[in-house]
Amino acid sequence: MHPNQPRPLPQQMYVPVMPLVVTVRPPTSGLAVTSLVLGIFGVLGGWCLLGIPCILAVIFGHFALYGMRDGRVGGRGLAIAGLVLGYLVVAPAIVLTMMGGLGALIGSVERAEPAPAAAVSSCLVSDGTATVAYTVTNKSSDSAGYRIKVTCSSSYHSGLRTNPYRPRTMSR
């Protein structure tokens, strides 16, 4: 090669240009992030705050899922995680509250006093008159004795027994 002669240029390699595909994800919903943060906080320390963070996590999680229906925001997994963590505290609290309320309701109902018991101590029939002696005892073990005299007409007198009646206990 001669010094004045131009040098041949090195061959350039052809590199094909790949199309650049850029996918744009929708921004994460702030409500979903808030639901997750409150859910974590509520599970770890929500009992000290009466479960308020968990209740808020459930509310924000449902609002976040509602807002994601049109596809403009993302974070569905965050919202569901916040809902699950929130319901871990809220659901047992609701059940325990209902059980406590039901227990208080049942405990406040006044129970009916049992019927007093009556015990017949004697029954004597003579000359058309029946005399029955019995004792009534109530719940507080107070007793009272009573006597009843019944006079029978002559038509019923023949059917009455004249021997003493054997005592027995009767109750309603």
ABEGO torsion letter per residue (X at the ends): XBAABBBBBBBBBBBBBBBBBBBBBBBBBAAAAAAAAAAAAAAAAAAAAGGAAAAAAAAAAAAAAAAAAAGABBGAAAAAAAAAAAAAAAAAAAAAAAAAAAAAAAAABBBBBBBBBBBBABBBBBGGBBBBBBBBBBAAGBBBBBBBBBBBBAAAAAABBABBBBBBBBBX
